[in-house]
Amino acid sequence: MPEASGRGRQESRRQRRDARTERGDGNRLDQPRDPRRALRPPRLGFDSDRFGSFAETFARFMGTATFLAWMTGFIILWVVWNVPYGPERPRFDTYPFIFLTLMLSLQASYAAPLILLAQNRQEARDRVQQEQDRRADAQSHADMEFLAREVASLRLGLGEVATRDFIRSELRDLTDAIERPDDDAAGTPAAAVD
């Protein structure tokens, strides 16, 4: 059995190689290379969905109180360490705190596009959800119209059907009619006998 699968793999490799050779995109030595293809850098595998998911996670974290607390603590430590007061220690960013400003600017320059990317993905999801809601709403509206027509047709049909009260009144009339001919034959009205 393993030999058969090994032969099958070799055969499929041979078929792919032959197909590449027929198309001319294989590494053939008897044909020149396409110069445009040689100038292009190789395509890196980039999963935009994974990056978008990372952007959403990052944007979600940046909007939390935890992030604000950590960022505030970091800045306070930075400033306290680098102020010229206190014991002698190596200060790497003196009073104007230019390096801190540069780091915060860099963080903001990366945060803004990531937040926008997360918002765009959320907008795309919302658009799909709205379209699905619109379709479901149209379907339920059509179903309600159909049911309203069915109920109306049932009401019209029930108008022609004998109801319980109608049958009872008819039976009462028939029993009265059956009892009256006996009274009429005697010549006395039914009300006078009682």
Phi and psi in degrees as a GROMACS rama.xvg file:
@    title "Ramachandran Plot"
@    xaxis  label "Phi"
@    yaxis  label "Psi"
@TYPE xy
-62.2077  -31.0771  PRO-2
-65.3436  -37.1378  GLU-3
-67.0698  -41.0936  ALA-4
-69.6058  -34.686  SER-5
-64.4036  -41.4444  GLY-6
-66.0691  -37.9103  ARG-7
-63.6635  -40.2092  GLY-8
-65.3271  -43.1342  ARG-9
-62.3733  -40.3182  GLN-10
-64.8574  -42.6351  GLU-11
-67.3609  -36.9348  SER-12
-61.7602  -42.7706  ARG-13
-63.1643  -41.7317  ARG-14
-64.607  -41.4748  GLN-15
-64.6105  -41.3474  ARG-16
-62.9772  -42.7648  ARG-17
-63.8928  -39.0471  ASP-18
-65.6123  -40.0994  ALA-19
-64.7075  -39.319  ARG-20
-64.9469  -40.8067  THR-21
-65.3734  -36.947  GLU-22
-76.7251  -23.4527  ARG-23
89.1894  12.4578  GLY-24
-103.164  11.5669  ASP-25
-86.0626  176.073  GLY-26
-88.7939  76.2099  ASN-27
-95.0769  136.727  ARG-28
-82.9441  -18.801  LEU-29
-88.9561  2.61913  ASP-30
-127.061  141.33  GLN-31
-72.5393  155.04  PRO-32
-79.1696  153.441  ARG-33
-74.0261  121.018  ASP-34
-65.7819  -30.2727  PRO-35
-67.134  -35.1303  ARG-36
-70.5827  -33.1146  ARG-37
-70.4932  -28.359  ALA-38
-80.1028  -23.2353  LEU-39
-73.0111  135.109  ARG-40
-72.1338  155.475  PRO-41
-65.5604  144.603  PRO-42
-76.6516  127.384  ARG-43
-86.2025  145.584  LEU-44
-73.0718  113.688  GLY-45
-126.282  117.298  PHE-46
-96.2001  100.764  ASP-47
-67.4343  -28.8516  SER-48
-68.6647  -40.9453  ASP-49
-66.1986  -41.4293  ARG-50
-65.4132  -39.727  PHE-51
-63.6579  -38.4485  GLY-52
-64.751  -40.3389  SER-53
-62.3758  -42.4795  PHE-54
-62.2008  -40.4688  ALA-55
-66.0473  -41.191  GLU-56
-64.3487  -42.6284  THR-57
-63.5721  -46.2662  PHE-58
-64.6239  -38.3103  ALA-59
-64.8074  -39.9533  ARG-60
-68.9001  -38.738  PHE-61
-66.7226  -19.9861  MET-62
-91.7961  12.3641  GLY-63
-102.622  161.217  THR-64
-68.181  -28.5874  ALA-65
-60.9854  -45.7586  THR-66
-62.6848  -44.4426  PHE-67
-62.6958  -39.4186  LEU-68
-65.8045  -45.3376  ALA-69
-63.9626  -41.8375  TRP-70
-65.5708  -41.6747  MET-71
-64.6717  -43.7025  THR-72
-61.3237  -42.0565  GLY-73
-61.6584  -45.3749  PHE-74
-67.006  -41.1144  ILE-75
-61.9824  -45.747  ILE-76
-60.4767  -42.066  LEU-77
-59.4816  -48.6246  TRP-78
-67.1029  -44.9239  VAL-79
-62.2021  -40.3951  VAL-80
-66.1039  -36.0521  TRP-81
-98.3569  0.0571698  ASN-82
-70.3967  151.188  VAL-83
-76.1274  2.80559  PRO-84
-95.7293  159.1  TYR-85
97.0924  -170.173  GLY-86
-67.3245  160.397  PRO-87
-70.2218  130.316  GLU-88
-155.017  160.826  ARG-89
-72.0228  117.317  PRO-90
-101.861  123.758  ARG-91
-100.276  -9.16043  PHE-92
-146.303  99.9464  ASP-93
-78.2974  -176.718  THR-94
-38.2082  -49.9305  TYR-95
-66.0976  -9.51742  PRO-96
51.8641  52.5274  PHE-97
-68.2037  -39.3061  ILE-98
-66.1724  -38.6228  PHE-99
-62.81  -43.4016  LEU-100
-61.6403  -41.4979  THR-101
-63.2475  -43.2299  LEU-102
-64.666  -41.9044  MET-103
-66.9075  -36.4942  LEU-104
-66.0518  -41.3116  SER-105
-63.4212  -43.1155  LEU-106
-62.2945  -41.6285  GLN-107
-68.2673  -36.6036  ALA-108
-67.7979  -27.6577  SER-109
-86.913  -32.8308  TYR-110
-68.6411  -40.6446  ALA-111
-60.4544  -50.976  ALA-112
-64.4141  -34.7675  PRO-113
-66.4475  -38.872  LEU-114
-66.6502  -40.8104  ILE-115
-63.9402  -39.8767  LEU-116
-62.9556  -43.0325  LEU-117
-63.1888  -39.483  ALA-118
-66.2244  -39.1266  GLN-119
-63.9244  -41.2746  ASN-120
-65.106  -40.293  ARG-121
-65.3113  -38.9684  GLN-122
-63.5085  -40.1967  GLU-123
-64.7922  -41.4357  ALA-124
-64.112  -41.2667  ARG-125
-63.127  -38.77  ASP-126
-63.8376  -42.4046  ARG-127
-64.5129  -42.7958  VAL-128
-63.517  -40.7497  GLN-129
-63.8498  -39.8335  GLN-130
-64.5638  -41.8354  GLU-131
-65.3414  -40.6118  GLN-132
-63.8505  -39.8885  ASP-133
-63.1931  -42.7323  ARG-134
-64.939  -43.7245  ARG-135
-64.1631  -38.2029  ALA-136
-65.1261  -43.1193  ASP-137
-63.5549  -40.6122  ALA-138
-65.7218  -43.5299  GLN-139
-67.8128  -33.987  SER-140
-64.3705  -43.4107  HIS-141
-64.1257  -40.5951  ALA-142
-63.425  -40.9296  ASP-143
-65.6191  -39.5277  MET-144
-62.6362  -42.5234  GLU-145
-61.8609  -45.4184  PHE-146
-65.3042  -36.6304  LEU-147
-64.3115  -41.036  ALA-148
-64.9156  -39.4353  ARG-149
-65.0432  -42.999  GLU-150
-63.7213  -40.756  VAL-151
-63.1403  -41.3868  ALA-152
-67.543  -34.7278  SER-153
-65.5489  -39.8366  LEU-154
-63.0996  -41.8649  ARG-155
-64.7269  -39.5444  LEU-156
-68.1483  -35.4025  GLY-157
-69.6709  -24.0722  LEU-158
-63.7078  -25.2547  GLY-159
-97.2705  -3.99639  GLU-160
-95.8023  142.151  VAL-161
-73.8102  130.646  ALA-162
-93.8368  171.4  THR-163
-61.8872  -44.3682  ARG-164
-63.8593  -39.4359  ASP-165
-63.5687  -43.6099  PHE-166
-65.6319  -40.5933  ILE-167
-62.0714  -44.0907  ARG-168
-65.6547  -37.6083  SER-169
-65.8269  -42.049  GLU-170
-64.4388  -39.2298  LEU-171
-61.5542  -45.7183  ARG-172
-60.5028  -41.3725  ASP-173
-66.233  -43.4797  LEU-174
-64.9576  -38.1176  THR-175
-64.0101  -40.4774  ASP-176
-67.1695  -33.988  ALA-177
-70.559  -40.0535  ILE-178
-72.4008  -34.2479  GLU-179
-69.3649  -40.9149  ARG-180
-58.3903  -32.9655  PRO-181
-65.1365  -41.5834  ASP-182
-68.954  -37.3855  ASP-183
-69.1489  -32.2753  ASP-184
-66.8909  -35.4592  ALA-185
-74.7691  -19.7975  ALA-186
90.2446  4.95756  GLY-187
-112.6  139.313  THR-188
-69.2704  152.652  PRO-189
-65.5628  -31.0224  ALA-190
-73.2865  -30.7414  ALA-191
-75.5301  -28.8128  ALA-192
-67.199  -38.1706  VAL-193
